């Protein structure tokens, strides 16, 4: 396990997140890093935006998109600093 992943898990435990939430966050950040083929430490806001666009183009469910944004927001600098990652606007079907 990388030091970054260990730190993320420890920070999530400190915040009393459930084991399933921890697994989901770690998996989301790992997928993000795998998409870019680089360590999450080397990725910035524009990489996050590119990944969000990909998820939207793949018509990813809102719950998965939301989970990914939360995981990346938590993973950001300082382990939870807000402002680095924003949710895209939710498109609603109008009948």
N, CA, C and O atoms as a GROMACS GRO file, in nm:
protein
  380
    1UNK      N    1   0.085  -0.117   0.000
    1UNK     CA    2   0.000   0.000   0.000
    1UNK      C    3   0.089   0.124   0.000
    1UNK      O    4   0.187   0.132   0.075
    2UNK      N    5   0.054   0.219  -0.085
    2UNK     CA    6   0.134   0.340  -0.094
    2UNK      C    7   0.110   0.428   0.030
    2UNK      O    8   0.005   0.418   0.093
    3UNK      N    9   0.206   0.512   0.063
    3UNK     CA   10   0.187   0.603   0.177
    3UNK      C   11   0.066   0.696   0.158
    3UNK      O   12  -0.003   0.728   0.254
    4UNK      N   13   0.042   0.737   0.034
    4UNK     CA   14  -0.071   0.824   0.006
    4UNK      C   15  -0.204   0.754   0.035
    4UNK      O   16  -0.294   0.812   0.096
    5UNK      N   17  -0.215   0.629  -0.009
    5UNK     CA   18  -0.338   0.553   0.015
    5UNK      C   19  -0.355   0.527   0.165
    5UNK      O   20  -0.466   0.540   0.218
    6UNK      N   21  -0.247   0.492   0.233
    6UNK     CA   22  -0.254   0.467   0.377
    6UNK      C   23  -0.300   0.593   0.449
    6UNK      O   24  -0.383   0.586   0.540
    7UNK      N   25  -0.246   0.707   0.408
    7UNK     CA   26  -0.284   0.834   0.471
    7UNK      C   27  -0.433   0.864   0.448
    7UNK      O   28  -0.502   0.909   0.539
    8UNK      N   29  -0.480   0.840   0.328
    8UNK     CA   30  -0.621   0.865   0.297
    8UNK      C   31  -0.711   0.777   0.384
    8UNK      O   32  -0.810   0.824   0.439
    9UNK      N   33  -0.675   0.649   0.396
    9UNK     CA   34  -0.754   0.557   0.478
    9UNK      C   35  -0.753   0.601   0.624
    9UNK      O   36  -0.856   0.599   0.690
   10UNK      N   37  -0.636   0.640   0.674
   10UNK     CA   38  -0.628   0.686   0.813
   10UNK      C   39  -0.714   0.810   0.834
   10UNK      O   40  -0.785   0.820   0.934
   11UNK      N   41  -0.707   0.904   0.740
   11UNK     CA   42  -0.787   1.027   0.753
   11UNK      C   43  -0.937   0.996   0.750
   11UNK      O   44  -1.014   1.057   0.823
   12UNK      N   45  -0.977   0.902   0.667
   12UNK     CA   46  -1.119   0.864   0.662
   12UNK      C   47  -1.161   0.796   0.792
   12UNK      O   48  -1.272   0.817   0.840
   13UNK      N   49  -1.074   0.715   0.848
   13UNK     CA   50  -1.105   0.650   0.976
   13UNK      C   51  -1.116   0.753   1.088
   13UNK      O   52  -1.204   0.744   1.173
   14UNK      N   53  -1.025   0.852   1.087
   14UNK     CA   54  -1.031   0.959   1.188
   14UNK      C   55  -1.165   1.030   1.181
   14UNK      O   56  -1.220   1.071   1.284
   15UNK      N   57  -1.218   1.045   1.061
   15UNK     CA   58  -1.348   1.111   1.043
   15UNK      C   59  -1.465   1.015   1.061
   15UNK      O   60  -1.580   1.049   1.033
   16UNK      N   61  -1.434   0.894   1.107
   16UNK     CA   62  -1.534   0.793   1.141
   16UNK      C   63  -1.620   0.750   1.021
   16UNK      O   64  -1.740   0.727   1.036
   17UNK      N   65  -1.558   0.740   0.904
   17UNK     CA   66  -1.630   0.691   0.786
   17UNK      C   67  -1.643   0.540   0.796
   17UNK      O   68  -1.559   0.473   0.856
   18UNK      N   69  -1.747   0.487   0.737
   18UNK     CA   70  -1.771   0.342   0.741
   18UNK      C   71  -1.670   0.270   0.652
   18UNK      O   72  -1.616   0.330   0.559
   19UNK      N   73  -1.646   0.142   0.680
   19UNK     CA   74  -1.554   0.064   0.596
   19UNK      C   75  -1.595   0.064   0.448
   19UNK      O   76  -1.509   0.068   0.360
   20UNK      N   77  -1.725   0.060   0.420
   20UNK     CA   78  -1.770   0.060   0.281
   20UNK      C   79  -1.743   0.195   0.214
   20UNK      O   80  -1.710   0.199   0.095
   21UNK      N   81  -1.758   0.304   0.288
   21UNK     CA   82  -1.727   0.435   0.233
   21UNK      C   83  -1.578   0.445   0.203
   21UNK      O   84  -1.539   0.497   0.098
   22UNK      N   85  -1.496   0.396   0.294
   22UNK     CA   86  -1.351   0.399   0.272
   22UNK      C   87  -1.316   0.320   0.147
   22UNK      O   88  -1.238   0.367   0.064
   23UNK      N   89  -1.372   0.201   0.132
   23UNK     CA   90  -1.346   0.118   0.012
   23UNK      C   91  -1.388   0.192  -0.114
   23UNK      O   92  -1.315   0.194  -0.214
   24UNK      N   93  -1.505   0.253  -0.110
   24UNK     CA   94  -1.557   0.323  -0.229
   24UNK      C   95  -1.469   0.443  -0.265
   24UNK      O   96  -1.441   0.466  -0.383
   25UNK      N   97  -1.426   0.520  -0.166
   25UNK     CA   98  -1.340   0.635  -0.192
   25UNK      C   99  -1.206   0.592  -0.250
   25UNK      O  100  -1.158   0.650  -0.347
   26UNK      N  101  -1.146   0.490  -0.190
   26UNK     CA  102  -1.016   0.442  -0.238
   26UNK      C  103  -1.029   0.390  -0.381
   26UNK      O  104  -0.943   0.416  -0.465
   27UNK      N  105  -1.136   0.318  -0.408
   27UNK     CA  106  -1.159   0.264  -0.543
   27UNK      C  107  -1.179   0.378  -0.643
   27UNK      O  108  -1.128   0.371  -0.755
   28UNK      N  109  -1.252   0.481  -0.605
   28UNK     CA  110  -1.276   0.595  -0.695
   28UNK      C  111  -1.147   0.669  -0.728
   28UNK      O  112  -1.124   0.704  -0.843
   29UNK      N  113  -1.065   0.692  -0.629
   29UNK     CA  114  -0.938   0.762  -0.654
   29UNK      C  115  -0.846   0.673  -0.738
   29UNK      O  116  -0.773   0.723  -0.824
   30UNK      N  117  -0.848   0.543  -0.713
   30UNK     CA  118  -0.765   0.451  -0.792
   30UNK      C  119  -0.808   0.451  -0.939
   30UNK      O  120  -0.723   0.448  -1.028
   31UNK      N  121  -0.937   0.454  -0.965
   31UNK     CA  122  -0.986   0.459  -1.103
   31UNK      C  123  -0.946   0.590  -1.171
   31UNK      O  124  -0.908   0.591  -1.288
   32UNK      N  125  -0.955   0.698  -1.096
   32UNK     CA  126  -0.914   0.829  -1.147
   32UNK      C  127  -0.766   0.826  -1.186
   32UNK      O  128  -0.729   0.873  -1.294
   33UNK      N  129  -0.682   0.772  -1.099
   33UNK     CA  130  -0.538   0.764  -1.127
   33UNK      C  131  -0.511   0.670  -1.244
   33UNK      O  132  -0.424   0.698  -1.327
   34UNK      N  133  -0.582   0.559  -1.251
   34UNK     CA  134  -0.562   0.463  -1.360
   34UNK      C  135  -0.601   0.525  -1.494
   34UNK      O  136  -0.535   0.500  -1.595
   35UNK      N  137  -0.706   0.605  -1.496
   35UNK     CA  138  -0.747   0.671  -1.619
   35UNK      C  139  -0.635   0.760  -1.673
   35UNK      O  140  -0.607   0.761  -1.793
   36UNK      N  141  -0.570   0.833  -1.583
   36UNK     CA  142  -0.464   0.924  -1.624
   36UNK      C  143  -0.326   0.858  -1.628
   36UNK      O  144  -0.229   0.917  -1.675
   37UNK      N  145  -0.318   0.736  -1.580
   37UNK     CA  146  -0.192   0.659  -1.575
   37UNK      C  147  -0.082   0.734  -1.502
   37UNK      O  148   0.035   0.733  -1.542
   38UNK      N  149  -0.123   0.799  -1.394
   38UNK     CA  150  -0.027   0.870  -1.308
   38UNK      C  151  -0.074   0.864  -1.164
   38UNK      O  152  -0.191   0.834  -1.137
   39UNK      N  153   0.016   0.891  -1.073
   39UNK     CA  154  -0.020   0.896  -0.932
   39UNK      C  155  -0.116   1.012  -0.908
   39UNK      O  156  -0.103   1.116  -0.972
   40UNK      N  157  -0.211   0.994  -0.816
   40UNK     CA  158  -0.302   1.105  -0.785
   40UNK      C  159  -0.228   1.230  -0.735
   40UNK      O  160  -0.277   1.342  -0.750
   41UNK      N  161  -0.111   1.210  -0.677
   41UNK     CA  162  -0.031   1.324  -0.630
   41UNK      C  163   0.011   1.416  -0.744
   41UNK      O  164   0.033   1.535  -0.723
   42UNK      N  165   0.022   1.361  -0.863
   42UNK     CA  166   0.069   1.437  -0.978
   42UNK      C  167  -0.044   1.499  -1.060
   42UNK      O  168  -0.019   1.565  -1.160
   43UNK      N  169  -0.166   1.478  -1.017
   43UNK     CA  170  -0.282   1.524  -1.094
   43UNK      C  171  -0.342   1.648  -1.031
   43UNK      O  172  -0.341   1.665  -0.909
   44UNK      N  173  -0.394   1.736  -1.116
   44UNK     CA  174  -0.450   1.862  -1.068
   44UNK      C  175  -0.595   1.882  -1.108
   44UNK      O  176  -0.660   1.790  -1.159
   45UNK      N  177  -0.646   2.002  -1.084
   45UNK     CA  178  -0.785   2.033  -1.112
   45UNK      C  179  -0.828   2.008  -1.256
   45UNK      O  180  -0.940   1.963  -1.280
   46UNK      N  181  -0.741   2.037  -1.353
   46UNK     CA  182  -0.779   2.014  -1.493
   46UNK      C  183  -0.793   1.865  -1.523
   46UNK      O  184  -0.877   1.826  -1.604
   47UNK      N  185  -0.712   1.782  -1.457
   47UNK     CA  186  -0.725   1.636  -1.472
   47UNK      C  187  -0.856   1.586  -1.412
   47UNK      O  188  -0.920   1.496  -1.466
   48UNK      N  189  -0.895   1.647  -1.301
   48UNK     CA  190  -1.023   1.612  -1.238
   48UNK      C  191  -1.137   1.647  -1.333
   48UNK      O  192  -1.229   1.567  -1.353
   49UNK      N  193  -1.130   1.765  -1.392
   49UNK     CA  194  -1.235   1.808  -1.484
   49UNK      C  195  -1.244   1.715  -1.605
   49UNK      O  196  -1.354   1.679  -1.648
   50UNK      N  197  -1.129   1.677  -1.660
   50UNK     CA  198  -1.127   1.584  -1.773
   50UNK      C  199  -1.195   1.453  -1.736
   50UNK      O  200  -1.270   1.397  -1.816
   51UNK      N  201  -1.167   1.405  -1.616
   51UNK     CA  202  -1.227   1.279  -1.570
   51UNK      C  203  -1.378   1.294  -1.551
   51UNK      O  204  -1.454   1.203  -1.584
   52UNK      N  205  -1.421   1.407  -1.499
   52UNK     CA  206  -1.564   1.431  -1.483
   52UNK      C  207  -1.635   1.433  -1.618
   52UNK      O  208  -1.744   1.378  -1.632
   53UNK      N  209  -1.574   1.496  -1.716
   53UNK     CA  210  -1.632   1.500  -1.850
   53UNK      C  211  -1.645   1.358  -1.905
   53UNK      O  212  -1.748   1.323  -1.964
   54UNK      N  213  -1.542   1.277  -1.886
   54UNK     CA  214  -1.548   1.138  -1.930
   54UNK      C  215  -1.664   1.064  -1.864
   54UNK      O  216  -1.739   0.993  -1.931
   55UNK      N  217  -1.679   1.081  -1.735
   55UNK     CA  218  -1.788   1.013  -1.664
   55UNK      C  219  -1.924   1.058  -1.716
   55UNK      O  220  -2.016   0.977  -1.730
   56UNK      N  221  -1.937   1.188  -1.745
   56UNK     CA  222  -2.063   1.238  -1.799
   56UNK      C  223  -2.089   1.183  -1.939
   56UNK      O  224  -2.202   1.148  -1.972
   57UNK      N  225  -1.984   1.176  -2.021
   57UNK     CA  226  -2.001   1.123  -2.157
   57UNK      C  227  -2.039   0.976  -2.155
   57UNK      O  228  -2.111   0.928  -2.244
   58UNK      N  229  -1.992   0.904  -2.055
   58UNK     CA  230  -2.026   0.762  -2.042
   58UNK      C  231  -2.163   0.742  -1.977
   58UNK      O  232  -2.207   0.629  -1.954
   59UNK      N  233  -2.229   0.854  -1.949
   59UNK     CA  234  -2.361   0.852  -1.886
   59UNK      C  235  -2.359   0.776  -1.754
   59UNK      O  236  -2.448   0.697  -1.723
   60UNK      N  237  -2.255   0.804  -1.677
   60UNK     CA  238  -2.240   0.746  -1.544
   60UNK      C  239  -2.356   0.794  -1.457
   60UNK      O  240  -2.399   0.908  -1.469
   61UNK      N  241  -2.405   0.708  -1.371
   61UNK     CA  242  -2.516   0.746  -1.285
   61UNK      C  243  -2.475   0.861  -1.193
   61UNK      O  244  -2.358   0.879  -1.161
   62UNK      N  245  -2.575   0.938  -1.153
   62UNK     CA  246  -2.549   1.052  -1.068
   62UNK      C  247  -2.486   1.008  -0.936
   62UNK      O  248  -2.399   1.077  -0.884
   63UNK      N  249  -2.528   0.896  -0.882
   63UNK     CA  250  -2.474   0.851  -0.753
   63UNK      C  251  -2.325   0.818  -0.765
   63UNK      O  252  -2.248   0.848  -0.674
   64UNK      N  253  -2.284   0.756  -0.875
   64UNK     CA  254  -2.142   0.723  -0.894
   64UNK      C  255  -2.063   0.851  -0.917
   64UNK      O  256  -1.953   0.866  -0.864
   65UNK      N  257  -2.116   0.943  -0.995
   65UNK     CA  258  -2.049   1.070  -1.019
   65UNK      C  259  -2.032   1.146  -0.888
   65UNK      O  260  -1.925   1.200  -0.860
   66UNK      N  261  -2.136   1.149  -0.808
   66UNK     CA  262  -2.132   1.218  -0.679
   66UNK      C  263  -2.029   1.154  -0.586
   66UNK      O  264  -1.952   1.224  -0.521
   67UNK      N  265  -2.027   1.023  -0.580
   67UNK     CA  266  -1.930   0.951  -0.497
   67UNK      C  267  -1.787   0.983  -0.542
   67UNK      O  268  -1.699   1.006  -0.458
   68UNK      N  269  -1.765   0.985  -0.672
   68UNK     CA  270  -1.633   1.015  -0.727
   68UNK      C  271  -1.590   1.156  -0.690
   68UNK      O  272  -1.477   1.178  -0.648
   69UNK      N  273  -1.679   1.251  -0.705
   69UNK     CA  274  -1.648   1.390  -0.670
   69UNK      C  275  -1.616   1.402  -0.521
   69UNK      O  276  -1.521   1.471  -0.484
   70UNK      N  277  -1.693   1.336  -0.437
   70UNK     CA  278  -1.667   1.339  -0.292
   70UNK      C  279  -1.531   1.278  -0.260
   70UNK      O  280  -1.457   1.332  -0.178
   71UNK      N  281  -1.499   1.167  -0.323
   71UNK     CA  282  -1.371   1.101  -0.298
   71UNK      C  283  -1.256   1.190  -0.343
   71UNK      O  284  -1.156   1.204  -0.272
   72UNK      N  285  -1.268   1.251  -0.461
   72UNK     CA  286  -1.161   1.336  -0.511
   72UNK      C  287  -1.150   1.464  -0.429
   72UNK      O  288  -1.040   1.516  -0.410
   73UNK      N  289  -1.261   1.514  -0.382
   73UNK     CA  290  -1.260   1.633  -0.296
   73UNK      C  291  -1.187   1.599  -0.166
   73UNK      O  292  -1.104   1.676  -0.118
   74UNK      N  293  -1.219   1.484  -0.109
   74UNK     CA  294  -1.154   1.443   0.015
   74UNK      C  295  -1.005   1.421  -0.008
   74UNK      O  296  -0.922   1.459   0.075
   75UNK      N  297  -0.972   1.362  -0.120
   75UNK     CA  298  -0.833   1.328  -0.151
   75UNK      C  299  -0.749   1.452  -0.180
   75UNK      O  300  -0.626   1.446  -0.174
   76UNK      N  301  -0.813   1.562  -0.212
   76UNK     CA  302  -0.742   1.684  -0.251
   76UNK      C  303  -0.641   1.729  -0.148
   76UNK      O  304  -0.623   1.664  -0.045
   77UNK      N  305  -0.576   1.839  -0.172
   77UNK     CA  306  -0.471   1.887  -0.081
   77UNK      C  307  -0.527   1.908   0.059
   77UNK      O  308  -0.631   1.971   0.076
   78UNK      N  309  -0.458   1.856   0.158
   78UNK     CA  310  -0.501   1.872   0.296
   78UNK      C  311  -0.604   1.770   0.340
   78UNK      O  312  -0.655   1.778   0.451
   79UNK      N  313  -0.635   1.672   0.255
   79UNK     CA  314  -0.729   1.567   0.295
   79UNK      C  315  -0.864   1.619   0.333
   79UNK      O  316  -0.913   1.593   0.443
   80UNK      N  317  -0.925   1.692   0.245
   80UNK     CA  318  -1.060   1.738   0.272
   80UNK      C  319  -1.081   1.885   0.246
   80UNK      O  320  -1.192   1.935   0.266
   81UNK      N  321  -0.980   1.954   0.204
   81UNK     CA  322  -0.999   2.094   0.168
   81UNK      C  323  -1.099   2.102   0.054
   81UNK      O  324  -1.088   2.031  -0.046
   82UNK      N  325  -1.196   2.189   0.071
   82UNK     CA  326  -1.295   2.202  -0.036
   82UNK      C  327  -1.249   2.309  -0.134
   82UNK      O  328  -1.165   2.392  -0.102
   83UNK      N  329  -1.305   2.305  -0.253
   83UNK     CA  330  -1.274   2.406  -0.352
   83UNK      C  331  -1.199   2.352  -0.471
   83UNK      O  332  -1.200   2.414  -0.577
   84UNK      N  333  -1.134   2.240  -0.457
   84UNK     CA  334  -1.057   2.186  -0.569
   84UNK      C  335  -1.149   2.116  -0.668
   84UNK      O  336  -1.128   2.126  -0.789
   85UNK      N  337  -1.248   2.046  -0.619
   85UNK     CA  338  -1.334   1.967  -0.706
   85UNK      C  339  -1.478   2.014  -0.687
   85UNK      O  340  -1.527   2.026  -0.574
   86UNK      N  341  -1.543   2.039  -0.798
   86UNK     CA  342  -1.684   2.079  -0.792
   86UNK      C  343  -1.769   1.981  -0.869
   86UNK      O  344  -1.725   1.924  -0.969
   87UNK      N  345  -1.891   1.963  -0.821
   87UNK     CA  346  -1.985   1.877  -0.892
   87UNK      C  347  -2.033   1.949  -1.017
   87UNK      O  348  -2.055   2.070  -1.015
   88UNK      N  349  -2.049   1.876  -1.127
   88UNK     CA  350  -2.110   1.939  -1.244
   88UNK      C  351  -2.260   1.958  -1.218
   88UNK      O  352  -2.318   1.892  -1.133
   89UNK      N  353  -2.319   2.048  -1.291
   89UNK     CA  354  -2.462   2.069  -1.277
   89UNK      C  355  -2.539   1.945  -1.320
   89UNK      O  356  -2.502   1.877  -1.415
   90UNK      N  357  -2.645   1.918  -1.249
   90UNK     CA  358  -2.725   1.798  -1.278
   90UNK      C  359  -2.827   1.832  -1.384
   90UNK      O  360  -2.908   1.923  -1.369
   91UNK      N  361  -2.822   1.756  -1.493
   91UNK     CA  362  -2.918   1.776  -1.600
   91UNK      C  363  -3.045   1.699  -1.565
   91UNK      O  364  -3.039   1.582  -1.528
   92UNK      N  365  -3.156   1.764  -1.576
   92UNK     CA  366  -3.284   1.700  -1.545
   92UNK      C  367  -3.367   1.692  -1.673
   92UNK      O  368  -3.372   1.786  -1.753
   93UNK      N  369  -3.430   1.578  -1.689
   93UNK     CA  370  -3.518   1.563  -1.805
   93UNK      C  371  -3.646   1.640  -1.780
   93UNK      O  372  -3.707   1.630  -1.673
   94UNK      N  373  -3.684   1.715  -1.878
   94UNK     CA  374  -3.809   1.790  -1.866
   94UNK      C  375  -3.910   1.732  -1.963
   94UNK      O  376  -3.883   1.718  -2.082
   95UNK      N  377  -4.023   1.701  -1.909
   95UNK     CA  378  -4.127   1.639  -1.994
   95UNK      C  379  -4.238   1.738  -2.023
   95UNK      O  380  -4.334   1.705  -2.093
   0.00000   0.00000   0.00000
